[in-house]
Amino acid sequence: MAFAVGAAVMTQAKSTSRAPRTGVIEEVLRGDPTPRYRIRWDDGHESTVTPASGTLQPKPRRARAKPRPAR
């Protein structure tokens, strides 16, 4: 899956004791077939990532709360 600048992404940690890592694509360094991205993680760090198949996923959006019916 290819991502564009500004896309919110997440990757699972290799350890089960850590939460998934989330961040935002800052720059697309190389496109398909072997993409490479510069990602600013939510903890403030930045990485250059060449993801293996399926390791980088879109960050799920939070579900909106349904409005309560008036009584």
N, CA and C atoms as an extended XYZ file, in Angstrom:
213
Properties=species:S:1:pos:R:3:atomname:S:1:resname:S:1:resid:I:1 pbc="F F F"
N         0.842       -1.177        0.000 N   MET     1
C         0.000        0.000        0.000 CA  MET     1
C         0.886        1.237        0.000 C   MET     1
N         0.587        2.178       -0.865 N   ALA     2
C         1.348        3.421       -0.956 CA  ALA     2
C         0.676        4.500       -0.108 C   ALA     2
N         1.493        5.334        0.511 N   PHE     3
C         0.988        6.422        1.347 CA  PHE     3
C         1.439        7.758        0.781 C   PHE     3
N         0.687        8.803        1.063 N   ALA     4
C         1.011       10.159        0.630 CA  ALA     4
C         1.464       10.977        1.834 C   ALA     4
N         2.083       12.110        1.567 N   VAL     5
C         2.497       13.018        2.631 CA  VAL     5
C         1.274       13.414        3.449 C   VAL     5
N         1.403       13.377        4.767 N   GLY     6
C         0.313       13.742        5.659 CA  GLY     6
C        -0.523       12.564        6.127 C   GLY     6
N        -0.287       11.379        5.585 N   ALA     7
C        -1.066       10.203        5.981 CA  ALA     7
C        -0.661        9.748        7.377 C   ALA     7
N        -1.657        9.453        8.211 N   ALA     8
C        -1.410        8.909        9.549 CA  ALA     8
C        -1.220        7.403        9.418 C   ALA     8
N        -0.113        6.898        9.972 N   VAL     9
C         0.217        5.484        9.843 CA  VAL     9
C         0.554        4.886       11.200 C   VAL     9
N         0.569        3.556       11.242 N   MET    10
C         0.999        2.860       12.451 CA  MET    10
C         1.714        1.589       12.064 C   MET    10
N         2.580        1.147       12.942 N   THR    11
C         3.283       -0.105       12.759 CA  THR    11
C         3.282       -0.847       14.084 C   THR    11
N         3.144       -2.152       14.031 N   GLN    12
C         3.145       -2.964       15.239 CA  GLN    12
C         4.569       -3.111       15.752 C   GLN    12
N         4.722       -3.118       17.070 N   ALA    13
C         6.030       -3.334       17.683 CA  ALA    13
C         6.404       -4.801       17.577 C   ALA    13
N         7.695       -5.078       17.528 N   LYS    14
C         8.152       -6.462       17.472 CA  LYS    14
C         7.974       -7.158       18.810 C   LYS    14
N         7.854       -6.389       19.871 N   SER    15
C         7.681       -6.933       21.212 CA  SER    15
C         6.215       -6.843       21.619 C   SER    15
N         5.724       -7.857       22.293 N   THR    16
C         4.324       -7.829       22.748 CA  THR    16
C         4.128       -6.907       23.939 C   THR    16
N         5.221       -6.450       24.554 N   SER    17
C         5.091       -5.569       25.709 CA  SER    17
C         4.999       -4.096       25.311 C   SER    17
N         5.095       -3.788       24.011 N   ARG    18
C         5.008       -2.400       23.542 CA  ARG    18
C         3.748       -2.183       22.718 C   ARG    18
N         3.249       -0.977       22.791 N   ALA    19
C         2.057       -0.601       22.011 CA  ALA    19
C         2.473       -0.328       20.567 C   ALA    19
N         1.508       -0.324       19.631 N   PRO    20
C         1.833        0.034       18.238 CA  PRO    20
C         2.400        1.449       18.186 C   PRO    20
N         3.254        1.707       17.211 N   ARG    21
C         3.860        3.019       17.025 CA  ARG    21
C         3.080        3.754       15.952 C   ARG    21
N         2.717        5.017       16.225 N   THR    22
C         1.941        5.799       15.269 CA  THR    22
C         2.702        7.069       14.888 C   THR    22
N         2.437        7.542       13.667 N   GLY    23
C         3.105        8.736       13.189 CA  GLY    23
C         2.473        9.263       11.916 C   GLY    23
N         3.153       10.230       11.292 N   VAL    24
C         2.649       10.882       10.084 CA  VAL    24
C         3.757       10.867        9.029 C   VAL    24
N         3.380       10.564        7.781 N   ILE    25
C         4.324       10.586        6.670 CA  ILE    25
C         4.718       12.042        6.407 C   ILE    25
N         6.003       12.346        6.533 N   GLU    26
C         6.510       13.693        6.285 CA  GLU    26
C         6.999       13.855        4.849 C   GLU    26
N         7.545       12.755        4.271 N   GLU    27
C         8.105       12.839        2.931 CA  GLU    27
C         8.111       11.450        2.291 C   GLU    27
N         7.770       11.388        1.014 N   VAL    28
C         7.873       10.149        0.252 CA  VAL    28
C         9.214       10.225       -0.474 C   VAL    28
N        10.164        9.398       -0.036 N   LEU    29
C        11.509        9.421       -0.610 CA  LEU    29
C        11.599        8.608       -1.892 C   LEU    29
N        10.786        7.553       -1.967 N   ARG    30
C        10.761        6.695       -3.152 CA  ARG    30
C         9.385        6.037       -3.209 C   ARG    30
N         8.812        5.960       -4.402 N   GLY    31
C         7.490        5.369       -4.581 CA  GLY    31
C         7.557        3.874       -4.833 C   GLY    31
N         6.431        3.314       -5.284 N   ASP    32
C         6.344        1.880       -5.574 CA  ASP    32
C         7.336        1.496       -6.657 C   ASP    32
N         7.838        0.311       -6.737 N   PRO    33
C         7.420       -0.905       -6.041 CA  PRO    33
C         8.073       -1.098       -4.676 C   PRO    33
N         9.127       -0.361       -4.340 N   THR    34
C         9.731       -0.470       -3.009 CA  THR    34
C         9.742        0.910       -2.363 C   THR    34
N         8.615        1.296       -1.754 N   PRO    35
C         8.499        2.646       -1.210 CA  PRO    35
C         9.429        2.891       -0.025 C   PRO    35
N         9.745        4.155        0.167 N   ARG    36
C        10.560        4.578        1.310 CA  ARG    36
C         9.986        5.903        1.789 C   ARG    36
N         9.787        6.007        3.121 N   TYR    37
C         9.133        7.179        3.705 CA  TYR    37
C         9.964        7.758        4.839 C   TYR    37
N         9.826        9.077        5.031 N   ARG    38
C        10.333        9.730        6.237 CA  ARG    38
C         9.107        9.953        7.116 C   ARG    38
N         9.137        9.388        8.319 N   ILE    39
C         7.981        9.416        9.217 CA  ILE    39
C         8.346       10.144       10.502 C   ILE    39
N         7.485       11.065       10.928 N   ARG    40
C         7.615       11.705       12.243 CA  ARG    40
C         6.653       10.975       13.168 C   ARG    40
N         7.241       10.283       14.149 N   TRP    41
C         6.442        9.499       15.085 CA  TRP    41
C         5.817       10.407       16.136 C   TRP    41
N         4.749        9.929       16.763 N   ASP    42
C         4.028       10.727       17.763 CA  ASP    42
C         4.886       11.077       18.976 C   ASP    42
N         5.977       10.328       19.205 N   ASP    43
C         6.863       10.646       20.328 CA  ASP    43
C         7.891       11.720       19.969 C   ASP    43
N         7.826       12.253       18.717 N   GLY    44
C         8.714       13.325       18.290 CA  GLY    44
C         9.922       12.862       17.497 C   GLY    44
N        10.229       11.572       17.521 N   HIS    45
C        11.356       11.052       16.748 CA  HIS    45
C        10.986       10.952       15.273 C   HIS    45
N        12.016       10.841       14.435 N   GLU    46
C        11.817       10.743       12.999 CA  GLU    46
C        12.631        9.564       12.476 C   GLU    46
N        12.072        8.826       11.516 N   SER    47
C        12.757        7.664       10.945 CA  SER    47
C        12.565        7.631        9.441 C   SER    47
N        13.521        7.007        8.753 N   THR    48
C        13.360        6.671        7.353 CA  THR    48
C        12.997        5.200        7.320 C   THR    48
N        11.866        4.875        6.696 N   VAL    49
C        11.331        3.518        6.738 CA  VAL    49
C        11.116        2.987        5.330 C   VAL    49
N        11.617        1.769        5.088 N   THR    50
C        11.308        1.008        3.886 CA  THR    50
C        10.500       -0.185        4.383 C   THR    50
N         9.176       -0.076        4.389 N   PRO    51
C         8.365       -1.106        5.033 CA  PRO    51
C         8.319       -2.421        4.255 C   PRO    51
N         8.373       -3.522        4.989 N   ALA    52
C         8.132       -4.832        4.392 CA  ALA    52
C         6.628       -4.958        4.178 C   ALA    52
N         6.227       -5.901        3.406 N   SER    53
C         4.813       -6.083        3.068 CA  SER    53
C         3.927       -6.170        4.312 C   SER    53
N         2.999       -5.224        4.437 N   GLY    54
C         2.010       -5.248        5.509 CA  GLY    54
C         2.462       -4.717        6.852 C   GLY    54
N         3.696       -4.247        6.991 N   THR    55
C         4.155       -3.783        8.294 CA  THR    55
C         3.733       -2.355        8.611 C   THR    55
N         3.479       -1.557        7.596 N   LEU    56
C         3.032       -0.179        7.790 CA  LEU    56
C         1.584       -0.105        7.344 C   LEU    56
N         0.714        0.333        8.252 N   GLN    57
C        -0.722        0.344        7.984 CA  GLN    57
C        -1.293        1.728        8.229 C   GLN    57
N        -2.438        2.039        7.583 N   PRO    58
C        -3.091        3.319        7.895 CA  PRO    58
C        -3.567        3.296        9.338 C   PRO    58
N        -3.445        4.424       10.015 N   LYS    59
C        -3.894        4.516       11.405 CA  LYS    59
C        -5.419        4.518       11.418 C   LYS    59
N        -6.023        3.626       12.223 N   PRO    60
C        -7.493        3.597       12.271 CA  PRO    60
C        -8.043        4.903       12.837 C   PRO    60
N        -9.123        5.334       12.265 N   ARG    61
C        -9.773        6.558       12.763 CA  ARG    61
C       -10.678        6.213       13.917 C   ARG    61
N       -10.805        7.140       14.845 N   ARG    62
C       -11.691        6.926       15.988 CA  ARG    62
C       -13.134        7.028       15.523 C   ARG    62
N       -13.939        6.138       16.023 N   ALA    63
C       -15.364        6.166       15.688 CA  ALA    63
C       -16.014        7.348       16.391 C   ALA    63
N       -16.885        8.016       15.687 N   ARG    64
C       -17.612        9.131       16.295 CA  ARG    64
C       -18.731        8.609       17.166 C   ARG    64
N       -18.958        9.282       18.249 N   ALA    65
C       -20.053        8.892       19.129 CA  ALA    65
C       -21.390        9.215       18.452 C   ALA    65
N       -22.324        8.315       18.560 N   LYS    66
C       -23.647        8.553       17.995 CA  LYS    66
C       -24.409        9.512       18.890 C   LYS    66
N       -25.122       10.468       18.301 N   PRO    67
C       -25.901       11.388       19.130 CA  PRO    67
C       -27.022       10.651       19.850 C   PRO    67
N       -27.267       11.055       21.050 N   ARG    68
C       -28.346       10.437       21.828 CA  ARG    68
C       -29.680       10.983       21.384 C   ARG    68
N       -30.693       10.127       21.287 N   PRO    69
C       -32.025       10.620       20.906 CA  PRO    69
C       -32.621       11.491       22.022 C   PRO    69
N       -33.354       12.527       21.638 N   ALA    70
C       -34.007       13.406       22.611 CA  ALA    70
C       -35.183       12.668       23.254 C   ALA    70
N       -35.372       12.905       24.516 N   ARG    71
C       -36.494       12.260       25.234 CA  ARG    71
C       -37.630       13.209       25.409 C   ARG    71
